[in-house]
Amino acid sequence: MTLREALEKREQELLELLDEAKRLNVHSAEFESLVAAQLTGLRHALGLVRKEEE
């Protein structure tokens, strides 16, 4: 598995975690903020990896 694939997989896992929290009716601003921060960092890293691949 490449770094890009691992980052994309983690991004999908975090999105699924958010969906599951919504399905379970979990409303925690702190939880959502922490996951959003992880997604932001992950997407930044993905952008850097994609840029390197070009």
Buried (B, 14 or more C-beta within 10 A) or exposed (E): EEEBEEBBEBBEEBEEBBEEBEEEEEEEEEEBEEBEEBBEEBEEBBEEBEEEEE
